[in-house]
Amino acid sequence: MIVPLQNSVVNMIATLNSSDRTEILLESYIRTAVELGEITPAMEAQIKKFAERGNLSDRNQRLLQILHDALQDGCIQRVTHRSPLDRV
C-alpha cells in the first residue's frame, strides 16, 4: 500500500530542518525532470528559487549543472501550458 509509505516520507521530511528540506526537494525536482525528459514552468521556478537562495551542497550544485546541460542539449523539454481551446 502506497499511502503509509507516502505518510512516512512526509513525516520524515517534516522533521528535517529547512536546509535539508530544500536539498531533498531540489534533488526531487531535478530527478523528476531528468526521468520525464520535461520540466514544467512551476518546477523550473521552484528550482530557480532554491538556486538563488544559495547554500547548496556541492552535490546539488552538480545536479543543477546537469539540469542546465540537459536543457541546453534538448534532453529535457520545457512544457508549455495550453488552453483546451488550443486543440482546434
C-alpha positions in Angstrom: 0.0 0.0 0.0 1.5 3.3 -1.0 -0.3 5.7 1.4 1.6 4.6 4.6 4.9 4.9 2.7 3.9 8.4 1.5 3.0 9.4 5.0 6.3 8.1 6.4 8.2 10.1 3.8 6.2 13.2 4.5 6.8 12.8 8.3 10.5 12.2 7.7 10.8 15.4 5.6 8.7 17.4 8.1 11.3 16.6 10.8 14.2 17.9 8.8 15.5 21.5 9.1 14.8 24.0 6.3 18.1 23.5 4.6 17.7 19.7 4.5 14.2 20.0 3.0 15.5 22.3 0.3 18.2 19.8 -0.6 15.7 17.0 -0.8 13.1 18.9 -2.8 15.6 20.3 -5.2 17.0 16.9 -5.9 13.5 15.5 -6.3 12.5 18.2 -8.9 15.7 17.7 -10.9 15.4 13.9 -10.8 11.8 14.1 -12.0 12.7 16.4 -14.8 15.5 14.1 -15.9 13.4 11.0 -15.7 10.4 12.5 -17.6 12.5 14.5 -20.0 10.4 17.6 -19.4 10.1 20.3 -16.9 7.0 22.5 -16.1 7.2 26.2 -15.5 6.3 25.7 -11.9 9.1 23.2 -11.3 11.6 25.4 -13.1 10.6 28.4 -11.0 10.9 26.5 -7.7 14.4 25.2 -8.8 15.4 28.7 -9.6 14.3 29.9 -6.1 16.3 27.2 -4.4 19.4 28.1 -6.6 19.1 31.8 -5.8 19.0 31.2 -2.1 22.4 29.7 -2.3 24.0 27.5 0.4 23.6 24.4 -1.8 25.8 21.4 -1.3 28.4 20.6 -3.9 26.2 17.6 -4.9 23.1 19.8 -5.6 25.2 22.3 -7.5 26.3 19.5 -9.7 22.7 18.4 -10.1 21.8 22.0 -11.2 24.6 21.9 -13.7 23.3 18.5 -15.1 19.8 20.1 -15.4 21.2 23.1 -17.1 23.2 21.0 -19.6 20.2 18.7 -20.3 18.0 21.8 -21.0 20.7 23.2 -23.3 21.2 19.9 -25.1 17.4 19.4 -25.6 17.3 16.2 -23.4 14.8 18.0 -21.2 12.0 20.0 -22.8 10.2 22.9 -21.2 6.5 22.2 -21.0 4.2 25.0 -22.1 0.7 25.2 -20.8 -2.0 25.3 -23.4 -5.7 26.1 -23.2 -8.1 23.3 -24.1 -9.3 25.7 -26.7 -5.9 25.4 -28.5 -6.9 21.9 -29.8 -8.6 23.4 -32.9 
